[in-house]
Amino acid sequence: MDDCVARFKDALLSLDRLQAKSIIEAVLNDSNPLMTVESLLVPVMEALGRGWEDGHLALTQVYMSGRICEELVDELLPPSADARSQRPVLALAVFEDYHLLGKRIVNSVLRSGGYKVLDYGHGQGVDELVARVRQDGVDILLISVLMLNSALRIRQLSERLKAEGLATRLIVGGAPFRFDPELWREVGADAMGYNASDVLPLVKSLTEVDDA
């Protein structure tokens, strides 16, 4: 798998979508779509994100690689054809960051699991999210981050939601939370997903707690 990861990273940086897709198809022979996403696409995009933070890669390289990955994720994890559940009200956002891959993966998993999801996009700040959560009556807000600074600022979001009497639950995910398994508690989230496959059980668990 290490060789596939390295070749997939090179294909993305070369903007070679056909080669990237070919590598994915080879991995799929020994795996399933979600495991392929989590074992190949996610670690590569996290490595590219670190490369940007370290100054070794340009933001445009990370952005264009992410766009290719997003298209491939949609092909691997298409939405369910069944009617999607309206409850609980779920919303998904990238907090302050501008990466989209993590959000796209989680969105695909939730949709494939039969849920309707409000997509709040990327680069969202505290004020924007609080306003939209209040307007839409969001029960569970899923937050994806790539950078540590963005992860730390989730505490402000959590405090604002509580201060305004909103009972919205927060599920967080992304590289900073995998690096520090206790960080989600420190920022006031209700749960943390290590990977996309965690999201459906977490949503179900929080929904059962709220209904009890």
N, C-alpha and C positions, 0 to 999 in steps of 0.2 A: 504493500500500500504506500510505503514511503516514496517509492519510485513514481507511482501514479500521482501522488500529491505534488512532487517536484515538477513532473511533466505538465500537470494541469496548471500549475502556477505559471510556468513558462508560456503556455498557450494563451492564458489570459493576458499576460503582459505584452504578448505579441498581437493581441486582439484577434487571435485565430479561433473563431467560434467553432468552425468545423472540427478542428483538432480537439478542442475542449469537449465537444459533444462526443467525439469518437472515444476519448478516454473514459467519459462517463459510461458510455455503452459497454465498454470492456469491464468496468467495475460492476455494472449491473448483472453481469453473468454470474457473479458470486455473491450478490447481495440483493436487497430490495430498495425501492426508490428512496424511502426516508433514511435508511441506513447509509445509502450512497451520499445523500445530501450532507448528513452529519459527519461522515468520515472523510469526505473529499472536499466539498464546496466550503463548508464552514471553516475548517482549519486553514484553508488557503486564504480565504477572505480575512481571517483574523491575522494571518501572517502579513498580508498586504497592508492591513490597518496599522500594524506595528511598524512596518517599513515607512509608512507615511509619518507616524509620530517621531520616528528616529531620523527623519529627513533623508532617507534613502530612496523614497519614491515620491512622485508628484501626486497631488490630489486627483488630477485628471486620470492617472493610471488606475488608482483605486476605484474611481467613479466608473470608468468604462469597464473595468473588470467586473464590478458589481452589476452593471447593466446586463452583461452577458450571462452572469450567474442567475440573475432574476428571470431571464427568459427561459433558461434551462430548468429552473425550479418549477416554473409554470407548466412545462412539458412533463416533468417527472411527477408532480403532485397536482393534478387538475382538480377543480372543485367538484364536489359531489353533485350528481344530477338530482338528488332528492331535495325536497323542500327543506330549507334550513330553519333551525329553531330560532325563535325570536327572543327566548328567555334562556339564561340571563342576557341582559344587554351587555355585549362585549365591545370594547374599543381597543384599538391597537395603534401605538405611536412610537416613533423614534424620538427620544428625548434629547433635544439640543443638537445631537449629531446629524449627519447628513448621509450616513450609510443606509442602504435599503435592504440588503440581503437578508439579515436576520428577521426583519419584520415580514418580508415576503415569504420566507419559509414558514414562520409561525402562522401567518394568515392562510397559507395554503393548507396547513395541517388542520386548522380550525374549520375551514370551509369544507375540507374533505370529511371532517368529523360531523358535519351536519349543522354547524353553527353559522348564523349570520353575524358578520363582523363589521363594525364601523371602522374604516381606515382613516386615521387622522394624519397620515403622512409623516414627513420627517422635519427635523429642525424645530420641533414644537417646544415652547418654553412654558414656564409655570402658569402664567396668566392665561395663555391660550388654552392650555389643557383644562384648567379649572373651569373656565367659561364653557367649554364644549361638553365637559362631563356633566355639568349642571343642566345645560340645555337638553342633552340627550338622555338624561336619567341613567347614566352608565352604572352598571352593577360591578363590573370587573374591568379594570384598565390594565392592559398588558404593555409594558414599557421595554423597549430594546435600546441598549446603548453599546457603543464600541469603545469609548474613551473613559478613563477613570474620572476625570473632572465632571463629566456628564452624570456618571453614576452617583457621585457624591451629592450632586444638587437635587437628586430625587428626594432627599430629606425635606427640602423646602416645599416640594410638591405635596408630599405626604402631610406635612403640617398645615398647609393651606387647605387641603381637602377636609381635614378634621376641624379646622377653625371655622369653616363655612357650613359645618353640619352635614357634610356629604359622607355617606356610608360606603363609598366606592372602595372596593378592595384592589390592591396593587399586586400584580405579578411582574417580576422583573427578570431580565435575562441579558446575557451578553458576556463578553470576555472578562470584564472586571469582576463580575460576580463568580465566575468559575475560578479565577485566580485567588480570590478571597471568599471562601464559602460562608463567612459570617457577615459579609458586607451588606447583604440584603436586610438583615435585622437592623444594622446600624442606620440605614437610611429610612427605616420605617415601613418597609414593604411587608405584605402579608405572606408572600411566597416567592420562591425563586426557582426557575427552571434551568437545569444544566444544559439541556438540549431541547430540540423541538418536540421530541417524543414525550417530554414531560408535560406539555401544555394541556392536553386533553384531560389527563387525570387530575391536574391541579385545578382546572376550571370546575370539574365535577366535584372535587373535594370542597372547594370554597362554596359552591352552590348548595351542597348538602348541609354544610355548617349554617349557612344563612337561612335555610328552610327549616332547620331543626327548632 
